[in-house]
């Protein structure tokens, strides 16, 4: 490859559409707000009926690019899959004749465009960029539409793989949630089958955590712990930055395990490590949170890379494994029956928090040990599959990031004859 790479201004790729609609909206067409555009991904999370928006809207057509000008750091941009109306905080950009719409869509997902939008945003609380500030940005643009289509085909393939993987993860989470509800309310009989409360109602009883099998006990959480819930350690900002791992609420991974890579560090004594130290299988519960909904959310401590302590806005629960497994306590703390009690306790306090007494009194359904052994492999299998798909998703997202950098800068060319590609991980 020799010579200067072909570039074009953004306003040579797309035209800003300024058609406004206030009344007489087509009720058959959808309305798209900023909240409906995924952050950093070229997809819609949903939409509403056009009558849901009573304010002035922009009109858009299929294949127009919807680019969020409000808070551009959120990186909201998508190519419209249909015709409709959108918020005036969204720029409607129509690919010009001779420009591949998919290629233009990917350009407006690229780092340079988002960086320019952030750099030109004006306003403190509600920063906005403008087309006037963005239109002159020059980006790599192959001069022929077929070359643009080849680049778009590669990126479209990765986007499709990402969307399919996200759909699989969403389905797995839905199935796991249903299975978890069944396991916490129906349990497994000696044959590994879910009990049927309709066919055999005599096998169930109405307990403080709902209708559960007769062979189960309901214990106060304190009976399932080796010690009282322990609040964490307080460390001022001046003592944070080096030393021992300090786990906070921001260290909770999406799957509700503790991610030690997200932990901070603090200077602590050996005595403090002994008192506030963590062990694999411990549960951390957020006791103070900015919103009530976040109070009482648990996270499981996995295998630890080194000694770690936890912050004062959390409690440590150390489970008596001869009574119940930590995994089942973890799931009970997220069940509707227990969550309702946690939220009621948090709402009744002066701040969004729960105390040790409230946590100790939480009711936990305890199956007999043999049933616990039958239950855990089912949950573990679904969790392992979900983590595997999440790892695949992360690989695809990294792959796309690299491709965007290579293909939309001209660093790597897509040869003629290459269309959609198979993504292999």
KEBA-267499 format. One record per residue (C-alpha): z, x, y; residue in three letters. Coordinates in steps of 0.1 Angstrom, whole numbers, padded with zeros to 4 digits, always signed. Each point is the difference from the previous one (the first is absolute). Layout:
% KEBA-267499
ZXYAla;...
//
This chain:
% KEBA-267499
+0000+0000+0000Unk;-0011+0015+0033Unk;-0003-0012+0036Unk;+0022-0022+0020Unk;+0014-0031-0017Unk;-0014-0034+0013Unk;+0025-0019+0020Unk;+0001-0033+0020Unk;+0023-0017+0024Unk;+0019-0029-0013Unk;-0019-0023+0023Unk;-0032+0012-0016Unk;+0013-0012-0034Unk;+0015-0034+0011Unk;-0001-0025+0028Unk;+0031-0017+0014Unk;-0001-0037-0004Unk;+0016-0020+0028Unk;-0005-0036-0010Unk;+0032-0020+0007Unk;+0010-0033-0015Unk;+0027-0022+0014Unk;-0007-0035-0013Unk;-0024-0017-0024Unk;+0006+0026-0027Unk;-0017-0006-0033Unk;+0028-0012-0023Unk;-0018+0014-0030Unk;+0003+0035+0013Unk;+0031+0022-0004Unk;+0021+0017+0026Unk;+0010+0037-0004Unk;+0029+0015+0019Unk;+0012+0036+0001Unk;+0027-0010-0026Unk;-0028-0008-0024Unk;-0016+0035+0000Unk;+0015+0026-0023Unk;+0015+0031+0015Unk;-0022+0031-0007Unk;-0021-0019-0025Unk;-0034-0018+0004Unk;+0011-0034-0013Unk;+0014-0033+0011Unk;+0034-0012-0011Unk;-0009-0036+0007Unk;-0011-0023+0028Unk;+0008-0035+0014Unk;-0018-0031+0009Unk;-0017+0003+0034Unk;+0021-0029+0014Unk;+0031+0021-0006Unk;-0009+0020+0031Unk;+0002-0020+0033Unk;-0008+0029+0023Unk;-0033+0017+0009Unk;-0017+0017-0029Unk;-0028+0025-0006Unk;-0028-0012-0022Unk;-0013+0023-0028Unk;-0027+0000-0026Unk;-0001+0013-0036Unk;-0003+0039+0000Unk;+0015+0003+0035Unk;+0027+0026+0003Unk;+0034-0014+0011Unk;+0019+0029+0016Unk;+0036-0005+0012Unk;+0003+0012+0035Unk;+0037-0009+0003Unk;+0023+0027-0014Unk;-0029+0021-0014Unk;+0025+0023-0017Unk;+0002-0028-0027Unk;-0036+0009-0009Unk;-0013-0035-0005Unk;-0038-0003-0005Unk;-0021-0020-0024Unk;-0036-0011-0005Unk;+0000-0038+0001Unk;-0009-0016-0034Unk;-0008-0033+0017Unk;-0006-0017+0033Unk;+0030-0013+0021Unk;+0023+0004+0030Unk;+0025+0028+0007Unk;+0027+0010+0025Unk;-0011+0014+0033Unk;+0021+0031-0009Unk;-0028+0008-0025Unk;-0033+0016+0011Unk;-0030-0016-0016Unk;-0026+0027-0005Unk;-0034-0009-0015Unk;-0021+0027-0017Unk;-0033+0006+0018Unk;-0034-0003-0015Unk;-0007+0030-0023Unk;+0037+0007-0006Unk;+0015-0007-0035Unk;+0029-0025+0006Unk;+0021+0015-0028Unk;-0005+0035+0014Unk;+0011-0012+0035Unk;+0030-0016-0016Unk;+0011+0032-0015Unk;-0005+0019+0032Unk;+0025-0024+0017Unk;+0024+0009-0028Unk;-0002+0037+0006Unk;+0026+0023+0014Unk;-0019+0010+0032Unk;-0005-0036+0010Unk;+0036-0010-0005Unk;+0012+0032+0017Unk;-0022-0008+0030Unk;+0013-0036+0001Unk;+0036+0012+0000Unk;-0007+0027+0026Unk;-0016-0025+0024Unk;+0025-0028-0005Unk;+0017-0011+0032Unk;+0034-0017+0003Unk;+0035+0008-0013Unk;+0012-0031-0019Unk;-0034-0014-0009Unk;-0025+0029+0001Unk;-0037-0010-0001Unk;-0031+0020-0001Unk;-0033-0014+0014Unk;-0037+0002-0010Unk;-0007+0017+0033Unk;+0022+0029-0011Unk;-0013+0002-0035Unk;-0037-0007+0003Unk;-0009+0036+0010Unk;+0016+0017-0030Unk;-0027+0019-0020Unk;+0001-0001-0038Unk;-0021+0014-0027Unk;-0028-0025-0007Unk;-0030+0007-0024Unk;-0032-0010+0018Unk;-0013-0021-0029Unk;+0015-0032-0012Unk;-0006+0010-0037Unk;+0022+0031+0005Unk;+0027-0022+0016Unk;-0002-0024-0029Unk;+0005+0029-0025Unk;+0032+0011+0018Unk;+0012-0036+0002Unk;-0007-0006-0037Unk;+0023+0028-0010Unk;+0028-0012+0023Unk;-0005-0036-0010Unk;+0005+0010-0036Unk;+0033+0016+0007Unk;+0011-0030+0021Unk;-0009-0023-0029Unk;+0020+0021-0024Unk;+0030+0000+0024Unk;-0003-0038+0004Unk;-0001-0005-0038Unk;+0030+0023-0005Unk;+0020-0018+0026Unk;-0008-0033-0017Unk;+0012+0014-0033Unk;+0032+0012+0016Unk;+0006-0034+0016Unk;-0007-0018-0033Unk;+0024+0023-0018Unk;+0027-0006+0026Unk;-0005-0037-0004Unk;+0002+0001-0037Unk;+0030+0023+0000Unk;+0018-0023+0024Unk;-0006-0030-0023Unk;+0011+0020-0030Unk;+0031+0012+0018Unk;+0009-0035+0009Unk;-0004-0011-0036Unk;+0020+0029-0013Unk;+0029-0007+0024Unk;+0001-0037-0008Unk;-0013-0005-0035Unk;+0005+0034-0016Unk;-0014+0012-0034Unk;+0012-0013-0033Unk;+0004+0021-0032Unk;-0037-0001-0006Unk;-0009+0013+0035Unk;-0012-0035+0011Unk;+0009-0017+0033Unk;+0025-0028-0006Unk;-0013-0035+0009Unk;+0025-0020+0021Unk;-0021-0031-0004Unk;-0003+0000-0038Unk;+0035+0013-0005Unk;+0022-0010+0030Unk;+0031+0003-0022Unk;-0005+0038+0001Unk;+0006+0002+0038Unk;+0028-0006+0024Unk;+0003-0005+0038Unk;+0015+0032+0014Unk;+0007+0013+0035Unk;-0033+0018-0003Unk;-0019-0030-0012Unk;-0009-0013-0034Unk;+0002+0029-0025Unk;+0004+0004-0038Unk;+0034-0009-0015Unk;+0005+0034-0015Unk;+0000+0016+0035Unk;+0031+0007+0020Unk;+0002-0002+0038Unk;+0021+0029+0015Unk;+0009+0009+0035Unk;-0020+0031+0009Unk;+0033+0020+0003Unk;+0005-0005-0038Unk;-0034+0017-0005Unk;+0009+0031+0021Unk;+0020+0031-0008Unk;+0015+0000+0035Unk;+0000-0021+0032Unk;-0033+0002+0020Unk;+0002+0031+0021Unk;-0013+0001+0036Unk;-0020+0031+0009Unk;+0007+0029+0023Unk;-0005+0000+0037Unk;-0016+0031+0015Unk;-0009+0003+0038Unk;-0034+0011+0010Unk;+0012+0034+0008Unk;+0008+0006-0036Unk;-0033-0013-0014Unk;-0029+0023-0006Unk;+0010+0025-0027Unk;+0023+0002-0030Unk;+0004-0027-0027Unk;-0024-0029-0006Unk;+0012-0030+0019Unk;-0014-0033-0013Unk;-0005-0028+0025Unk;-0016-0035+0000Unk;-0033+0017+0010Unk;+0001+0018-0034Unk;-0005-0032-0019Unk;-0035+0001-0016Unk;-0021-0031-0004Unk;+0010-0004-0036Unk;+0037+0001+0010Unk;+0007+0034-0013Unk;+0014+0028+0022Unk;-0027+0024+0011Unk;+0018+0033+0007Unk;-0031+0013+0019Unk;+0008-0026+0027Unk;+0037+0011+0002Unk;+0014+0020+0029Unk;+0025+0028-0003Unk;+0035+0004+0013Unk;+0028+0026+0000Unk;+0026-0012-0024Unk;+0030+0016-0017Unk;+0005+0003-0038Unk;+0027-0026+0002Unk;-0024-0024+0017Unk;-0026+0006-0026Unk;+0025-0008-0027Unk;+0011-0032+0017Unk;-0034-0012+0013Unk;-0023+0016-0026Unk;-0026-0019-0019Unk;-0008-0001-0037Unk;-0032-0013-0018Unk;+0005-0037-0007Unk;+0021-0006+0031Unk;-0010-0030+0021Unk;+0000+0002+0038Unk;+0003-0033+0019Unk;-0007-0003+0037Unk;+0032-0014+0015Unk;-0010+0001+0037Unk;-0036-0009+0010Unk;-0018-0010+0032Unk;-0009-0034-0016Unk;+0019-0022-0024Unk;-0029+0001-0024Unk;+0004+0037-0005Unk;+0037-0001-0008Unk;+0010+0005-0037Unk;-0034+0014-0010Unk;+0005+0024-0029Unk;-0017+0033-0010Unk;+0004+0019-0033Unk;+0008+0037+0001Unk;-0025+0018-0023Unk;+0002+0036-0014Unk;+0012+0022+0029Unk;-0016+0033+0010Unk;+0033+0012+0015Unk;+0034-0013+0011Unk;-0002-0029+0025Unk;+0023-0022+0020Unk;-0007-0034+0017Unk;+0004-0014+0035Unk;+0028-0023+0013Unk;-0023-0030+0003Unk;-0001-0002-0038Unk;+0023-0006-0029Unk;-0001+0018-0033Unk;+0003-0021-0032Unk;+0008+0019-0032Unk;-0005-0022-0030Unk;+0021-0002-0032Unk;-0028+0006-0024Unk;+0020-0013-0030Unk;+0001-0034+0017Unk;-0035-0003+0015Unk;-0029+0023+0008Unk;-0006+0011+0036Unk;-0035-0014-0002Unk;+0012-0035-0007Unk;+0025+0002+0029Unk;-0028+0012+0022Unk;-0021-0030-0009Unk;+0029-0025+0003Unk;+0006+0013+0035Unk;-0036-0010+0009Unk;+0002-0034-0018Unk;-0001-0032+0020Unk;+0035-0011-0012Unk;+0017+0033+0012Unk;-0021+0005+0031Unk;+0010-0034+0013Unk;+0037+0011-0002Unk;-0007+0033+0017Unk;-0019-0017+0028Unk;+0027-0026+0005Unk;+0026+0028+0002Unk;-0021+0020+0025Unk;-0007-0031+0022Unk;+0037-0008+0002Unk;+0010+0034+0014Unk;-0002+0012+0036Unk;-0027+0024-0009Unk;-0027+0001-0026Unk;+0021+0016-0027Unk;+0020-0005-0032Unk;+0033+0015-0010Unk;+0014+0014-0032Unk;+0019-0032-0007Unk;-0032-0021+0002Unk;-0019+0024-0023Unk;+0029+0001-0025Unk;+0000-0038-0004Unk;-0038-0004-0006Unk;-0006-0017-0034Unk;-0021+0018-0025Unk;-0013-0014-0033Unk;+0007+0023-0029Unk;-0019-0004-0033Unk;+0014+0015-0031Unk;-0009+0037-0006Unk;-0027-0007-0026Unk;-0018-0023+0023Unk;+0002+0025+0028Unk;-0017+0025-0023Unk;-0028-0025-0007Unk;-0005-0008+0037Unk;-0003+0034+0016Unk;-0031+0012-0018Unk;-0019-0030+0013Unk;+0010+0006+0036Unk;-0006+0038-0003Unk;-0036-0006-0014Unk;-0010-0021+0030Unk;+0016+0024+0025Unk;-0018+0030-0017Unk;-0033-0018+0002Unk;+0006-0009+0037Unk;+0009+0036+0008Unk;-0031+0012-0017Unk;-0022-0023+0020Unk;+0018+0010+0032Unk;-0007+0036-0008Unk;-0037-0009-0005Unk;+0000-0018+0033Unk;+0014+0031+0018Unk;-0027+0022-0016Unk;-0027-0024+0012Unk;+0014-0001+0035Unk;+0001+0038+0001Unk;-0036+0001-0013Unk;-0011-0024+0026Unk;+0017+0020+0028Unk;-0019+0031-0012Unk;-0033-0018-0002Unk;+0004-0015+0034Unk;+0006+0035+0014Unk;-0029+0015-0019Unk;-0027-0027+0002Unk;+0007-0013+0035Unk;-0002+0035+0015Unk;-0031+0012-0018Unk;+0019+0027-0017Unk;-0012-0014-0033Unk;-0034-0018-0004Unk;-0007-0027-0026Unk;-0033+0009-0017Unk;-0029-0025-0002Unk;+0001-0021-0031Unk;+0038-0003+0000Unk;+0012-0035+0005Unk;+0033-0015-0011Unk;+0020+0026-0020Unk;+0025-0003-0028Unk;+0034+0011+0011Unk;+0016+0022-0026Unk;+0037+0010+0002Unk;
//
